[in-house]
Amino acid sequence: MNRKQKLLLARIVAAAVFFVPLYLISEGLLPVYAPPAVLFALFLIPYLLAGHDVLRKAFFGIRNRRVFDENFLMTVATVGAIVLGEYAEGAAVMILYQVGELFQSYAVGRSRRNITALMDIRPDYANLEVDGTLTRTDPDEIPVGSTIVVQPGEKVPLDGVVLEGYSSLNASALTGESALRDVGPGDEILSGCVNMNGVLKVRTAKEFDESTASKILDLVENAVARKAKSETFIARFARWYTPCVCYAALALAIVPPLFLTLTGSGCAWGTWIFRACAFLVISCPCALVISIPLSFFAGIGGASHRGILVKGANYLETLAAVRVVAFDKTGTMTKGSFNVTGVHYPSMDEGALLEYAAHAECASSHPISRSLQAAYGKTPDRNRVTEIQERGGEGVTATVDGVEIAVGNEKLMERLGVDFRPCHHPGTILHMGVGGAYAGHIVVSDELKEHAAEAVSALRRAGVEKIVMLTGDAEAVAARTAAELGLADYRAGLLPAEKVDCAEELLKACKPGEKFAFVGDGINDAPVLSRADVGIAMGALGSDAAIEAADVVLMDDDPLKIATAIRIARKCLRIVRENIVFSLSVKAACLLLVAVGAGNMWFAIAADVGVMVLAVLNAMRCLMVEKL
């Protein structure tokens, strides 16, 4: 418990200690006589101990012309009961109401811990090395290109590249997975990871505000601000509901006794006023106003615990309605770790051809480009390369040592008028044009991720009705990958603009109420991620483009988490609907019972607190996502 919760608990306990003997005395269960005036004064002690903050909030609400809220309802109901001489009921209602508030505060705090646990990834300091001396420095003050040292047990403060040392990093705070990652010189590391053993010397690659840990924290902190339609509905509902029940209670206190008096039947006005007070107590919309936002908050927290960052409750609500999923191939369902597996029909030495290809692609960070550089075996000399031009969906042209080089697919060769030879080997085919003539082609192969086929099956089990693969690869490569995944629907040879056209087509094919999700690597697929109802960035750890373009970010590259994210969202929405139906149904029934005199003030507060506690407990189930 935090300090505020402990203080509220202490007030409730102190109020209960005063209340119990006073109640026994007022009911004649203790052989002590106290005049009504004395009982009134004594009952005010537990009443004010428990409810002085409720009275204060109600006063300021009236003064600020925001009258109709739960504090106003409790104040009017309890003051009314005390004025009618029902001191015990008035004090009991305030004490039990605060018990419900304490429970609600604890539940919110617990769901918040799943999100605030991420704050542990924020580093407090960095060990800056200058001339061999280490200085503990605020990460905000360290420029790009500085050298820092990360000791065992410390958090990595900034994104960077390892210069010296070997160690294992724990990235569970980022990915939700406990597996360690071994790193050494030349490896990229991300802020927020914990260094487990060796000492690492790191060259920083980003400022603190642009680092992975900072980006993730900003994303999560802002997620709750984006409200779902259900939350917006409840807020609007409460603004109308509360004034309506206040006027209904006023009518209940005046109309029936006035009618009975005018008809000569006679009536005790106090009885109906007391019923109206009980009506106000039970009408309090706490269960709805608290449990619905809490459900979404807990859902976002539970998802973040699994390494799934949802940018807002509105995206969680949309994700629950997904029935059509499309995904990119490279880096999404395949590892994206390409290897050169063949060089065919070279018109020159294979080494020279790979050298030209690696230099032409030297400005790209695409996995295929890295595979060419790995096959070349050396670091390309960028001083030898000029006039680099990337042609979207086709390839790259550049001038290397004054020779015009083209590396790309058949479309690029056709555009440049180069007579190429087709290749039927499995893999990505990179045709080479050297000096305007065909020089052969390079075969680069990728492989499926470990859980890729299982992820497609999991999506089907999760109720996704249509699954499509969109890729810029050739037909033969796409067909082979689709067969391995168990997919019948795929589109191959797509340019980025054509992927957007396919997304538009899939959006139009969705039935009313159904949503379309696209899963991509968040860099090349940003236009489609933005166009889909829900954009999911796969394998996006450390990718600025993914965090910006996507609505949901999977913090590791496990495709199984696509289905997990959908199931979490559906569980959250199911719980939200359960709470709405349960709360409104029980309150309607209890309001009717109180209005006809079948329930008193004790019944009212028991029903109100009971409904709120059950709704909050149900909302807390959104945190339980371990088995999803």
N, C-alpha and C positions, 0 to 999 in steps of 0.2 A: 504494500500500500504506500502511496505517496503521502506527503504531509497533510494535504487537504483532506484526503480520505480518512486519515487517522483522526483528524480533528472532528470530522463529521461523526465518525464512529463513537468517539468519546462523548460528544453531545447526545447522541442517541442513547448510549448506556446510562449517562447521568439522568436524562429525562425519564428513562424506564425505571430507574431506581426510585425516583420521586413518584412516578405514576402508579406503580403496583400497589403500595400500601394505601395511597389515596383512593384508588379504585375499590379496594377491599373495604375501606371505611365507608365510602359512598354507597356501597351495596349492602352494608350492614353485616359484612362477614368478619369484621373485627369489632370487639366490644369498646369502641371509641366513638364518642359523639362529637360531631363538628357542625356548627351552624352553617347554613347555605352560604352566607357571606364569606366565612372562613374557607369553606371548600372552594369557592370561586377563586379566592386569592391564592390558595395553595395549588390548584390545578393550573393556574397561569404560569407557575414555575416550570413544569415540564413542557407546557405548550410553547413558551417563549424560548426555553433551552433548545428545543428541537427545531422550532419553526421561525426564529427571528429573521433568518436570511430570506425565507419565503415571503414574509410580510414586507421586508425591505424591498425585494424585487417587485412585488405587486405594487407598492407605493410609487416606485420610480417608473414602473410601466404605465400607471395612470397619469403620472405627471408628464411623461413623454408622449402621451396619447397613443401608447401601444398597450391597450387595456387587456384585450382578450388573449390570455395565455394560461398555462397550467398554474402559475403562481396566483393569478387572480381567482381562478376557480377554487383552489384550496383555501385561499384567504376568506372568500365570501362564505364558503361552505362551513368552515370551522368557526368563524366568528358568529355566523348564524346559529350554529348548534349551541355555542356558549351563551349567546343572548337568550335562547330558549330554555336555558337551564340544564342542557345536556353537556355538562362540563367534561365528563369522562370521555364521551364520544368525540368531542372537539379536540381534546388533547391526543387521544388515541389515533385519530385520523392523521394529525400532523406528524406524530412519531412514526407511524407505519409508512406514511408517504416518504419520509426521509430514509427509512430503511430501503425502500424501492430505489430512491435516488442514489444511495450508497452502492447498491448492487449494480445499478446501471453504470455508475462511474467506474466501478471495478471492471465490469465487462468491457467497457470502451478502452480502459487502460490496458487490459490484456490483449485485445485485438491490435491496439496501437504498438505493442511491444514487438510484434512480428515485423512491423515496418521500421520502427525506430531502432531495432537491432541492426538494421543496415547502417545506422549512423556510426557503428563501430568501424566501418571501413574508412571513415574520414580520418586521415593521419593527423596527429597533433604536431609533428615536427619532421624535419628532414636533416640528415647529417651531410652538410655541404663540405666538400673537400676543396681546399684552396692551398696550393703549395705544400701538399702533404699533411695539412692540418685540418681536422674535422671540427666544424662549428655547427651546433644545433640551431637550425634556422626555420622560420615559418615557411611552409611550402608555398604560400602565396608570393613570397619574395624571391623565389628561385627562378632565374630565366632559363629559356630553352638552351640546351647545349651544355649545361653545367654538369659537373660530376658529383654524384652523391654516393654515399655508402649505406647499404641496408644491412643491419646486423641481424643475427638469428633472433626470432621472436618479434621483430618489428614489422609494421605494415609498410608496404611499398608506397611511398608518398606521391610519386609522380610516374606517369607513363614514360618508358624509356627503353634503352637497349643495354644489355649486359656487356660490360667491357672486360671485367675480370671476375673469376670465381664461379663456383658451381653450387647449386642448392636445389631444394624442392620448395615449391610454392603451394600454399593452400588457398584456393580461390573459391571456397564454399560460400563466402559471403556474397560473391558475385553470381555464381552459377547455381547454387543450391546443391552442388555435388561435392562430396568429401574427397574425391580422388586427388592425389598430389601430382603436380606437374614439375618435371625436372627441367632445369634451365642451365645454360652455360653461356660462354662468350658468343655474342652475335644474336642471341635470342631476345625477342621483344617481351617485355613484362608490363603488367598493367597495375595502376594504383588500386589499392584496396586489397590486394593479395597479401598474405602473411608469409614472411620468409621463415622457413622451418629450421634450417640448420646452418648452411655455409654463409660466409660473408660475401656480399655481392657489391661490386663497384659498377655503377650505372650511369650512362649518359642520358640526361633527360631529353625527351622528345616533344613534350607539350607543357604549357603553363598549367598551373593548378586548376584554374577555372575551366580549362578544356580537357582535363584528364578524365579518365573513365570513371573513377570514384565520384568526382564532382558531378558529372553528367547524370549518373545513376541517382544520386541523392536528389538532384533538382527534379528529375523525372518523377520519383516516388513522392516527394513532398508536394508536388503540384497535382498529383493524380486525384486526390480526394476533392479538389476544387471543381472538377468536371463532373457534374451531376448527371445521373441517369434520368430517363423519363419518369420512372417510378418515384424517384426522390422528388422530382419537380412536382409531380401530381400530388404527393402527400403534403408538400409544403403549401400548395394552393388549397388543397382540401382542408388543412388545418386552419387556414385563414378564414374560411367560410364556416367550417364546422363549429369552432369555438364560440363565435358570437351567436350562432343559431341555438346551441344548447343553453347558452346563458339566457336568451329570450324565452326558450322553452321552459327553463326552470322558473323564470319569473312568472310565466303564464300558469305553471303548475301551482305556484304559491298563491296566485290571486284568483284565477278564473273559477276553479271548482268550488272553493269556499264561498266566493261571492255569489255564484249561481245557487248553491245550496241555501245560502242566507236569504236570497231574494225569493226563493220558492217556499220559504218557511220551514225548511227541513232542519235548519240549524246545523252549525258545523264549527269545529274547533280550528281556528285559523292556525294555531301553532302546529297542529298535526301536518297540515299541508305545507307549511313553511319548512318544517323539518324534512318532509319528503323532498322538497325542492333542493334543500342543502345536500341530501344524499344523492340526488340526481346529478348535482354539479360535481360531486366527488367522483362518481362512477363515469361521468362523461369525459373526464380528463383524457386527452389523446396521447398520453405519454408513450403507450405501447407502440403506436404507429410512428410518431415523430422520432422516437429513439431507435426502434428496432430496424426500420428500413435503411436509414443511412449506415447503421452499425453493420447490417448484413453486407452491404457493398464494401464498407471499410474492411471488414473481416475477410471478404473475398479477395480484395486486392492484397491484403497482408498475407493470406494463405498462399496466393499465387507467387508473391515475391519470395516466400520461403522456399518455393520450388524452383527459383531462378527464372520466373516468368513475370516480367514487368508490364503491367497494364497501365496505360497512361491516364485512365479515368474510368469512373463508374459507367459512363455512357458507352465506352468501348466494351466493358464487361457485359453490359446488357445486349449490345449488338452481337458480340461473339457468341452469346447463348443461342442466337437465332440462325447461326451459320448452317447452311445445308449444302452449299457449293464451295469447294476449295480448289484453287489452282496453285501450282507451285513451279518455281524455276527448277532447273535440273542441277546445274553446276554450283556447288557450294551449299545447296539446300538438301538434295537427296543423295548427292555424290560428295566425296571427300574434298574435291577441288584440288587434290594434290596430284597434279598431272606428271606423267613421265613420257619422255620421247621413246617410242617403241619401234620406230622404223623411219628410214630415209629412202624414198623410192625415186627411181629415174633421175638421179642427180647428174647434171651436166658439168659438174666440177667436183672437186674433192669434198667428201661429206663434211669434213671439219670446216672447210671454208664456207660451205652452205650454212652450217649451224652458226658460224661466226657472224655472217651477214644477218641471219634471223635474230640472233641474240642482240645485236647492236640496234637493229631496227625497232625492237620491242623494249629497248632499255628504259624508256620513260614510263612504261606501264607496270603496275603492281598486280596485274591479273595473274592468277595461278598458271595459266598457259604460258605467259611471258616468263614467269620464274622457271618453268620447266625447260624452256629453251636456253635460258642462261645457265641452268644447272647442267644441261647437256653440253654446252660450250665449254664449261669447266673453268672459266675465268670471269672476272668482273669486267663487263663491257666498258670501254673507254668512251665516255660521252663526247669527248672533244672530237671524235672521229665522225660524229653523227650530226646532221643538220636537217632542216625542213621536215621534221617529224609531223605527220598528220594522221590522226586516228579517224577512221571512217566507221561510224556506228553500224554494228551488225555485219561488217564486211571484213575489217582488218586494219592494217597499218601500212602507210607508205613513208619512206624516209630516204635520205641520201647518206650513204656510208662511204667514206673515202672518195667522194665525188661520183659514186655509182648509185643510180636509182634502184631502190630495193622495194619490193611489194611483198607483204606477208599477209595472207588472208584466205578467205573461202572462194568458192567458184564465182560468186557474185562480183567480188573484187577483180578477179581475173577477167571476167566478161566486161566489166566497166573499163578496164585498162586496155582491152583488146589483146590480151595475152592468150595464146592458144595452149590450153592446159590439158593434162591427161587425167581423167577421173580415177578415183581410188575406191576400192570396195572393201578395204580392210576396216575392222571395227575401230572406232576412235574418232577424235577430232582431226580433220585433214587441213593442214596449212600449206596451201600452194605458194610457191616462191617464184617471184618475177625478179630477174636480175638484169639491169640495163635494158628493160623492155622485152626481154625474152624469157621463155619458161625455163626454169632451172631445176624442176622437180618438186616433190612435196614431202612434208614431214608429218608423220603420224604421232599424235599425242593422245594417250589413253588415261581415263579416269576410272574410279571404281566406286560402287555404292557404299554409303555409310553403313555401319554395322546393323543399325535398327531400321533402315529405310523401308524395306518391304513390310516389316512388322508395323511400322508407323502408318502405312496405307491401310492395313487391316484394322488397326486401332481406330482410324478415322471412320471406317465403315461401321464398326461396332458402336461408335459414338453417334451414329445417326446421320452422318454426312452422305447425301444421296448421289452427289456427282463429284468426281475427283479427276482433274485434268492436269497434265504436265505441259508447260509452255517453255520452249527452249529455242535458242538460236542455232543449235547444232544441226548437223545434216540429218536427213531422214533415217539413214541406216543406224546412226548412233542413237537417235531418239527412240527408234523402234526397239533396239536392243535393251536400252535402259527401261522402257515402258514394260517390256516383257518380263524383265527381272523383278520389277515392282508389282507386277500383276495388274497393270493398267491397260484398259482398252482404248482410252481417249487421250490423245496427245497431239500437240501441234509443233511441228519442227520448222527450222529455217526461218525463225521470226526475227525481224528487226525490232528494236525497242518500241517504235511507233506501232508496229503490228501486234506486239504484246498488249498494248493499250486497247487496240481494236478488239482483240480476243476477250479482254476483260469486259469491255462494253457489251459484247455479245453474251457473255455469261451472266452479266448483271440483268440484261433484258430477259434472259431465260428463267430467272428466279421467280418463283410463285410469290403472291402477296404474303408478306410476313417473313419470307426467307431472306437470308443475307449471304453475300459473297465475300469470301476471304482469299487473299493472295499471300503466299509465303515466298519470300525471296531473300537474297543476301543483303538487301538494303542499300546497295551501292549502285549496281547497274539497273536495278529494278525499281528505283525510286518513283518513276511515273506511274507504274502499275500499283505499287504500294499505296500511293496517294489516291488513286482512282477507286480502289476496292472499298467495299463497306468497312472492312477491317483489314489493315495491312499488318502482316506479321513478319518481323525481321528475324531470319533464322541464322544462327551462327554469327551473331552481330557483336560479340564481345569486343569492345574497343572501337567500334565503327561509328563515327559521328553521323554519317549519312543514314545509317539504320535508325539511330535514335531520333533523328529529325523526321524521317519520312514515315516510319511505321507507327501504328497505334498500339501494338503489342510487341515487346522485344524479348526474345528467348535468349537468355544470357549464356547458353552454350549451344553447341551445334547438334543436339540430339533431336532428331525429327519426331520421336515419340511424344515430345512435349507439345506438339501441335494439338493432338487429341486430348492431352491432359488439360491444356488451357481451355478447350471447349467444354470439357466435363466440369471443370471448376466453375466456369461462367454459368452453365446450366444448373448446377447445384445451387449457386447463389441466387439465381432468379427464381428457382423453385421455392427456396426458403422465403424469399421476399413475398411471393404470392401467398404462401401458407400463412405468413404473419398478417398480411392484409385481410384475408378471408377470416382467419381465426379472431383477430382483434375486433373487427367490425361486427361479426356475428355475435360474439359473447357480449360485447357492449350493448348491442341493440336489445338482446334478450334481458340483460340486467337492468337497462334503463326502463324497460317495460314493467319489470317486476317491482322496481322501486316506485314507479309512477302510480301503480295500483295498490301500493302499500304492502307488497309481499316481501319487501326487503328494507332493512333499516340502515343506519349509518355504518354499523359494523360490517354488514354484508357489502355495502358499497365500497369501503376501503379494501376489504379482503379481495373483492372482485377486481378492483382497479390495480392493486399491487400484484395480485396473482396473474392477471393477464400480462402485465408488463414484464414480470419475471420470466414467465413461460416464453414470451415473444423474444426476449433478450437471449435466453438460453438457446432457443432455436436458431437465432441469428449467429450465435457463437459456433454453430456447427460449420459455418463457412470456413473456419480456421482449420478444420480437420480435412486436410487434403493429402495426407501421406500416402493413402492407398489408391488415390485417383490416378 
